[in-house]
Amino acid sequence: MAPSATTEVAPMQLPVHRKGSQMISASVLHGPRDLRLETRNIERPSDGELQIAIKSTGICGSDVSYYKKFANGDLCACEPLSLGHESSGTVVAVGPKVAGFKIGDRVALEVGVPCGQCSICRRGKYNLCKKMRFRSSAKSVPHFQGTLQERINHPAAWCHKLPDHVSFEAAALLEPLSVGIHAVNRANPPPGSTALVMGAGTVGLLTAAMALQSGCTSVTIADVDAGRVDYAIKHGFATHGFVVTRPLHLSTSSTSISSDSGSMTPCSIISNSYQGQLEHARRLAADILSVSRPPAALHNEDEDEGVDVAFECTGKEACMQTCLYATRPGGKVIMVGMGTPIQTVPLSVAHLREIDILGIFRYANTYATGLRLLSPQGHGGLRSILPSLDNMVTHRFKGLDAAKDAFELAGRTVDDDGNLVLKVIIEA
């Protein structure tokens, strides 16, 4: 059972705690934007567990949603919740029946803990386990507390040792990288394929990078934020970029998937009518495809336009519509982003053109792959397969007491000085 939030404990109460327990600090969310620094009691690690001192935690879009609304999509928190699930740290205690770990080991945390016994787990698709407990998610009750705590006890089976060359920050980003790995694994694009990625947040960037790594020769990334698109091209996450024009009244402090109505996306400049939405999606798809159209000498007039696979990383209806129109007959649309739970999309486009629509939910069996991808390659280990994950961290906050400021900034695309906000990290 996850520890519950408590009020501040007076020093005179310390001696009554059970033998082996310690007091730690934790950042705890009690309601929308009601983030408090509290004291919790942590026991020694149980059988099969490690105690981890958290060093780096990245703030995810779902964390920002909980922070702002005390909910993420259909999941509403019903009790105090520590956020954070993109994390790494150091082993400070080893529980009974744990082999292969020692105090001082540096680890990345895979924070979803399945039952390991059901038929889905036995088939290796443990991300779909009905009994899955995922840190910082309100899906299970009591909630499985997140990693914005000084220390946590976590099953050793879901702790991954880090090689010396992988920083704590890059290790924290193995979590969103895992989403990109799983998305591309589901898409399974043949070498030479073309791809579109809607949304240039952390997951969109890493999905684009994985599409390139898998053998796609052309990857276009689209977003309303020019800074993020420019970053994607400059740092090699994609081959082409497309910036969707913002409404002139949009504040620069909003996220790239928000607006004055709370639903800004790369396809948000649409009329209120459904037909108007679809017409806009068609035009936007054509405009996006135009930036990656091959030279006339290589273009086959008889070939249908469209990408082989489109990755929808925003979770928004209008972007899903655009992805369907931008995909060639026989192609695939991969639903990566989680957002609007009920969407109206032109299914006839998928039906008549035999476009496969595939969903993904988090990831499974990806951390070992991610660590290999972060290893230097070639003679002398001079080159990495992926763009630098460390470089994606644009802002760092020191200590749990700075968590509120970190969350406020993570909900923006630029800081007060006009600098790009991409990944915000809270350091120990």
N, C-alpha and C positions, 0 to 999 in steps of 0.2 A: 504494500500500500504506500502510495506517495506521501511524504511528510506534509502536514498541513501548515498553513501560515500561522504564526503566533505573534503576539505583541511583544514589545521589547522586554527582555528578561533582566531583572535586577541581579547584580552580582551575588547577593545573599542567597539566591536560589540555585546557584551553580552546583553546590555540593549534593543536591538531591537527585541529579541526573543519574541514570543507570551507569554502571561501571562500563567503561569503554566508549561511552558516547562523548561527542564534542559539540561545541557551539560554533556555528558558521553564519555568515551573512548571506542573505538571498534577496534578490530583486523580485518583488511580488506584485502582480497586477490584481487590483480589487474591483475595478470597473473601468469604463472608458477614461483613458489618460490618468487613472488613479494608480500610479506606480509608487511603491513604498519599499524602502530598504529595511528589512526585518532580520531578526535572529531566529535561527532554526537549530534543532537538535539533529545530529547525524550519528547513527550507530556505526560500529565497525562493520566492514563488508561481510555479507553472509556467504554461504557456500556458493562457489562459482562466480563471485563478484570481485571486482576491483574497486578501490576508492580512488577517484580521479580528482586532482586539483585542476580546475578549469583554467586554461591560459588564454584562449581566444574563442570568441563567439561572434559569428556573423549574424546580422539582423536580416531576416527574410521578409518577403512581402506578406506572408501569413502572420508573422509576428507583428508587423505594423498594423494589420487589420485588427488583430486582437487588441492591440494597444489603443487604437482609435475607437473601436466599437464594442470591445469585450466579446467579439464574435468573429468568426472567419467563415464566410459563406453561410451554410445552414447550421454550422456548429457554434453554439452559444455557450460560453463559460458559465458555470453555475456555482463556482467556488473560487477562492483566490488561486491564481495560477502564475508560476514562474515561467517566463518565456525563454526562448533560445533553443535551437536544435542543430545549428551549424557550429560544431565545437570540436576542440582538441584540448589536450592537457597532459599531465604527468601522473603516473601511478605513484600514490603515496601510501597505499596499504593493499595487501593481497589477502583475499579471503581464503578459507579452507577449500580444498578440492580444486584449486586453480593451478594449472601447469603452464609454463612457457612465458610467464611474466615475472618481473621483479620490480622492486621500488626504484623509481627513476626512469622507467621506460616512458618514452613519449608516444602518445597514441592519438588516433582520430576516433571519434565516437560515432558509431552507427546507432542512432537513437530510437529506432523502431524495434521493439522486442516482441516477436510473435510467439505463439504457443509452442511451435516446433513439433506438434504431435498430429495435427489435423491432416487430412488428405491434401489440402492445398500446400501446406508447409512441406509435406513429403515430396510433392512434385517440384519443389524449388521455387514456387511463387509465393514466398512467405509475405510479400508486401500486401497480399490480398487476404491474409489470415483474419478471420472474424474476431479473433481475440487479441489482435495486434494492439499494443500499448505504445504510443508514440509521444515522446517528450514534447511538451508545450502545446499539445493538442487537447481540445475539450471533448474529443470523441469518446474517450473512456471516462467512466466515473467510478471512483474518484479520479480526477485528472492526473496524468503522469507528468510530474513537475519537470519543467525545462532546465536548461543548463546554466542559466544566469544565477548561479550559486557558487560560493567559494569551492565547494567540493560536492561530489555526488557519488553514490554507489551504483555501479553499472555492471551488467553481466559481462564477464571476460570474453564470452563468445562474440560479443558485438563491439569489441575494442580492437582496433587495427594498429599494429606497431608501425612507427614511422621511421623511414631511413633518415640518416643525418641531414641529407640535402633538402628535405621537405620541411618548411617552416611551419610553426603553429598556425599561422594565418592561412597558408595554402592548404593545410590539413583540414581546417574548418570548412574551406570551400570544396572539399571532396563531396560534401553533401549535395549542393546544387549541381556539381559536375556529375554526380551519380544520376540525377534526373536526366541530364543530357545524354549520358551513356545509355540509359534505359530507353529513352525516346528513339534514339538512332538504332538500337538493337531491334526495337519493334518495327521500325520502318524498313530495316534491312535493305538499304539502297544498293543496287549493283554499281560497280566502278564506272565512273563517267556520268553518273546521274546529276540532275540539277535539283536544287532545293530552294525553298523560300522559308524564312523564319519571321513570323509576325511577333514583334516585341523584342526590344534590345535591352532588357534588364539582365540580371545575372544569369538566370536560367536560359533566356534567349541567346545570349552571347555564347554560353558554354554548349548549348545545343548546336548552334551554328558551327562552332569549332569542331565538335564531334562529327558533324556531317562532312566537313572538309577532311577530317582525319580518316573517315570511312571510305573516301574515294570519290566523293562528289566533286566535280570540276567547277561547278558554279553554285555559289550560295549567296542569295540576296537576303539582307536583313532590313526590315521596315519598322519604323517607330515614329512617333510624333516629335521626339526629342532629337534635334540635330546633333547635340553633343554626344549622345550615346551612339548614334549611327556613325558619326565621325570616328569615335573611339574604336568601334568594331572594325572599320576598314583600316585605320592606321595601325592597329595592333594585330591584324591578321586573323580576326575571328570570322570574317566573311570576305567574299570577293567583290560584292556589290552592295550598295546601300541606297535606301529610298526613305526620304523624309516626307511624312504626310503633313500638310500645312495645318497649323493650329488655328482655331478661331482667335481673332485678334484680342478678344477680351479675356483670354485664358491667362491666369496668373502663372508666372515662371516658377512659383514655389510648389505647384501641384505635381503629382507624380505623372509618369508617362501613361498611366492607365486610369486617369481621373479627370474630372472636369467640374464646371460649376454645378452640374447635375449629378456628379459622383460617378460618371461612367465614361470618362474620356478615354478613347482608344485611338490607335492609328486610323480608325475608320469612323470617327465620331461625327464628322461633318456631314450629316445626313438629314433628310427630311423626315417628318414624323410618320409618313405613310410607309407601309411595308414595301410597296412597289418602289417608292423612292429609295428606300434602303437598299433594295436589291440592285437597282440601277446604279446607285453609287458604288456598291461593291463590285459590279461588273467593270465600271470605269476605272476604279482604283486598281483592280487586278490587272487590267490592261496596261495601266501606267507603270505599275511595278514590274511587269514582265518586260516592258520596253527597255529598262535600264540594263538588262542582261541578255538582250537579243544578240545572237551571234552575228558576225560580219556577213554581208550579203553573199560573199563567196561560199560561206559554209551553211547558209540558210536554205533549207528545203521547203519550198512553197507548199508541197503536198503534206507536210508534217503538221500535226495539230500543235498550236502553241500551248504553253503551260509547263510547269515544273513537274518533275517526276514525283516529288514528295514535298508537302507543305507542313511545317510545324507551327501549330497555333499555340503561342506561349503567353497569351494575355487572358484567356478565359472569357472573352467578350463575344457576344453574338455577332456584331458587325465584322469582326476579324475572322470569325469562323465562316461567315458568308463569303468574304473575300478569298479565303483559302480555297474554298470549293471552286470558285470561278477561276482561280489561278492555277489549278492543277490539271494536267493533261489527261485525256482519256486513258484509263487503266492505271492511273497514278494512285497516290495515297495521301490522306490528310491525317496527321497525328495530333490528337488533342492532348496538349501538354499542360497548358495553364488551367487552373481551376478558378472559376469566377461565377458568371451567371448560371444558376442551376437549371433553368428552363429557357431554352433558346428556340427561336423560329428560324429555320434554315431551309434553303431550297434543296430538299432531298432529291428532287427530280434530276438535279444536276449530277449528283452522285449516282443515281439509279441509271440514267440513260448513258452515262459515260463510264460506268463501272469503276467508279472511284471508291476505294476502300477507306472507310473512316475507322481509325483505331484509337482507342483511349489508352492512356497510361496513368498509373497511380503510383507516385513516388518511384521506387526502384527496388531491385533485388539482385544480389550477386554482382555488385558493381564496384565495391571499394578496392578489391585487389586490382581490378582493371585500372581504376583511377590512379592508384599508386604507381603502377607500371607506366602509365602515360606521363606521369610527372618525373620519371627517371630520365636523366640525360642520356642521349643516344649518340651513336657514332664514335669514331676514334677519339679517345681522350674525353668522352662525355661532354662535348661542347654544345650540343643542340638538344632542345627539348621538343617533343612532338607537338605539344600544345602551346599556345600563347601563355605568358606568365600569369599565374593565378595571383601571385603577390602583388603584381601591378594593378590588379582589379580593385584592390583595397584603396579607396580614395580618402577615407577619414577614419581616425582611430580615437577612441575614448578610453581613458584610463580609470578602471575601477567601477564597481557596481553602482556607486553613488552618482555616476555620470550617465546612468542608463536612460533617464528621461530625456536628456539632451540628445543622446544618440538616437532614440526613437523618433524624436521630432525631426531630426535631420534626415533620417532614413526614409521618411515619407515625402522627400523632395527630390528634384532632379538637379538642382544647383544650390550651392550654399550662399551665404550672404555676400560673398566676394565674387559670385558668378562662376565659381569653379564647379566642374562636373561632380555630382554625387552618384557613385555607382554602388560600391559595397562599403557599408559601415561596420566596423569591428569594435567590440568591447573587449579590452585587454584586462588581464588580472593585475 
